[in-house]
Amino acid sequence: MNDDQLLRYSRHILLDDLGIEGQERLLASHALVIGAGGLGSPVALYLGSAGVGRITIVDPDVVDATNLQRQIAHDLSRLGQPKAASARAAIAALNPDPLVTTRHERADDALLDRLVPQADVVLDCTDNFATRHAINRACVRHGKPLVSGAAIRFDGQVTVYDIRSAESPCYACVFPESVAHEEVRCATMGVFAPLVGIIGTIQAAEALKLIAGIGAPLAGRLLMLDGRAMEWTEIRLPRQAACPVCGPH
């Protein structure tokens, strides 16, 4: 690290669990962020401000006025711009260190098989089951930890799926593709603005912990937030031996 970086990241370096070595791991790391909306906004900003060296952001959408109620990486000056590019500009305004690559396209199997192997950690900030399952399959195939979050109305949840741990389930263990799940979208059901910030910030924290090797990750634990009562519930998530994605084939 140079002198500017020692100053910029000094509050991290002061942490005994992180220190200079941990900060250098962050600077040398690569995070893949899929989705640059409500969850992806705080994720991108905190990964960028914390000094993650390379960040790849994937999102097929453009910034719309309805996004600005909660998607804090965007602003009025970037209406109509690709969300991934807008998030890159927001990161650059905070910190010039990260190399941010953007992909203005949908995260399909082919793209994920190119991007996931390059990343140290993958963050799922999407809002539909098909994409979440595609991300999960790619992370299992390539042995990458996945930080997953979701938020709708006043309810949120966040966990880590880390296939490197024998006890950790994958996303399909918890939400099997064979079971029909109701699609819920904030465009039709609404979402409490700060809720996506709460969940996205936890996703960023879990990713930074995984990269730096500090603390205990949320692998095998699902945190659920009731935003009305501001109450957290934790559920243990075992790996399913018969899972068609991460189980023995």
ZAMARGU-4260 file (C-alpha; in steps of 0.2 Angstrom, whole numbers, plus 5000, padded with zeros to 4 digits):
<rodrens>
0) 5000/5000/5000 | 5006/5018/4997 | 5004/5032/5009 | 4987/5038/5002 | 4980/5020/5004
5) 4987/5019/5022 | 4978/5035/5026 | 4962/5030/5017 | 4960/5013/5025 | 4967/5018/5042
10) 4951/5014/5051 | 4951/4996/5044 | 4970/4994/5048 | 4966/4999/5066 | 4955/4984/5068
15) 4965/4969/5075 | 4955/4956/5065 | 4959/4965/5049 | 4975/4976/5050 | 4987/4979/5035
20) 4987/4961/5029 | 4968/4960/5029 | 4967/4976/5019 | 4980/4970/5007 | 4969/4955/5004
25) 4954/4966/5000 | 4965/4976/4988 | 4970/4960/4979 | 4953/4953/4978 | 4939/4952/4965
30) 4921/4953/4969 | 4907/4949/4956 | 4891/4959/4960 | 4876/4953/4950 | 4862/4966/4951
35) 4865/4985/4954 | 4848/4990/4961 | 4842/4991/4979 | 4853/4978/4986 | 4867/4980/4973
40) 4869/4999/4977 | 4875/4997/4995 | 4885/4982/4990 | 4894/4991/4977 | 4897/5007/4987
45) 4904/4997/5002 | 4915/4985/4993 | 4922/5000/4983 | 4924/5011/4998 | 4932/4997/5008
50) 4945/4995/4994 | 4941/4979/4985 | 4953/4979/4971 | 4942/4973/4957 | 4923/4974/4956
55) 4913/4967/4941 | 4895/4973/4941 | 4882/4965/4930 | 4865/4972/4927 | 4854/4973/4911
60) 4843/4988/4916 | 4845/5007/4915 | 4842/5019/4929 | 4823/5024/4931 | 4815/5038/4942
65) 4806/5024/4952 | 4823/5017/4957 | 4829/5033/4966 | 4818/5029/4981 | 4830/5016/4987
70) 4844/5013/4975 | 4857/5024/4982 | 4871/5021/4970 | 4861/5031/4957 | 4855/5049/4955
75) 4845/5061/4944 | 4859/5065/4933 | 4861/5047/4928 | 4843/5043/4923 | 4843/5032/4907
80) 4861/5026/4910 | 4865/5008/4912 | 4864/5004/4931 | 4880/4995/4931 | 4889/5010/4923
85) 4880/5022/4936 | 4886/5011/4950 | 4904/5012/4943 | 4903/5031/4943 | 4896/5031/4961
90) 4911/5020/4967 | 4924/5031/4958 | 4917/5046/4967 | 4921/5038/4983 | 4937/5029/4979
95) 4948/5029/4964 | 4957/5012/4969 | 4945/4999/4963 | 4945/4993/4945 | 4927/4992/4941
100) 4921/4982/4925 | 4903/4983/4920 | 4892/4971/4910 | 4875/4979/4903 | 4867/4962/4900
105) 4857/4948/4909 | 4867/4935/4919 | 4864/4919/4909 | 4873/4903/4911 | 4886/4907/4898
110) 4891/4924/4905 | 4891/4917/4923 | 4903/4903/4917 | 4915/4916/4911 | 4914/4928/4926
115) 4912/4917/4941 | 4929/4908/4940 | 4938/4925/4940 | 4930/4931/4956 | 4934/4927/4974
120) 4916/4930/4980 | 4900/4932/4971 | 4885/4943/4978 | 4868/4939/4972 | 4858/4955/4972
125) 4845/4950/4959 | 4826/4949/4961 | 4820/4933/4952 | 4822/4914/4955 | 4828/4909/4938
130) 4843/4921/4939 | 4847/4916/4957 | 4847/4897/4953 | 4858/4901/4938 | 4870/4910/4949
135) 4870/4896/4962 | 4874/4883/4949 | 4889/4893/4943 | 4895/4895/4960 | 4894/4877/4964
140) 4902/4872/4948 | 4917/4884/4951 | 4918/4882/4970 | 4915/4900/4974 | 4906/4907/4990
145) 4889/4916/4986 | 4882/4930/4997 | 4863/4930/4994 | 4851/4943/4999 | 4833/4947/4996
150) 4820/4961/5001 | 4802/4964/4998 | 4789/4974/5007 | 4795/4975/5025 | 4804/4958/5025
155) 4822/4954/5021 | 4834/4939/5022 | 4852/4936/5019 | 4864/4921/5020 | 4880/4914/5013
160) 4881/4898/5002 | 4899/4892/5003 | 4901/4876/4994 | 4919/4875/5000 | 4912/4870/5017
165) 4905/4852/5018 | 4891/4858/5030 | 4885/4873/5020 | 4870/4871/5009 | 4868/4879/4992
170) 4853/4890/4986 | 4845/4875/4978 | 4845/4865/4995 | 4834/4879/5002 | 4824/4884/4987
175) 4823/4868/4976 | 4820/4872/4957 | 4808/4858/4957 | 4796/4867/4969 | 4786/4882/4962
180) 4790/4898/4971 | 4779/4914/4969 | 4789/4927/4961 | 4788/4943/4971 | 4794/4960/4964
185) 4795/4977/4972 | 4787/4984/4956 | 4771/4976/4960 | 4772/4973/4979 | 4783/4988/4985
190) 4798/4988/4996 | 4802/4999/5011 | 4817/5010/5006 | 4829/5007/5020 | 4826/4988/5020
195) 4837/4985/5005 | 4851/4996/5012 | 4850/4985/5028 | 4851/4969/5019 | 4863/4975/5006
200) 4875/4982/5019 | 4875/4965/5027 | 4879/4956/5011 | 4894/4968/5009 | 4900/4964/5026
205) 4899/4946/5023 | 4909/4947/5007 | 4922/4958/5015 | 4924/4945/5030 | 4925/4931/5017
210) 4939/4940/5007 | 4949/4945/5023 | 4946/4929/5032 | 4939/4936/5048 | 4925/4931/5059
215) 4912/4918/5056 | 4902/4919/5040 | 4884/4916/5038 | 4886/4900/5030 | 4872/4888/5035
220) 4863/4902/5044 | 4848/4912/5036 | 4845/4929/5044 | 4827/4935/5042 | 4822/4953/5046
225) 4804/4958/5050 | 4806/4977/5046 | 4790/4982/5055 | 4795/4975/5072 | 4814/4977/5067
230) 4816/4959/5074 | 4829/4946/5067 | 4826/4928/5066 | 4840/4915/5062 | 4837/4898/5054
235) 4850/4885/5053 | 4851/4878/5035 | 4858/4860/5033 | 4865/4854/5016 | 4853/4842/5008
240) 4862/4826/5003 | 4849/4823/4988 | 4851/4841/4981 | 4853/4839/4962 | 4865/4854/4962
245) 4878/4852/4976 | 4874/4833/4981 | 4884/4818/4974 | 4880/4814/4956
</rodrens>
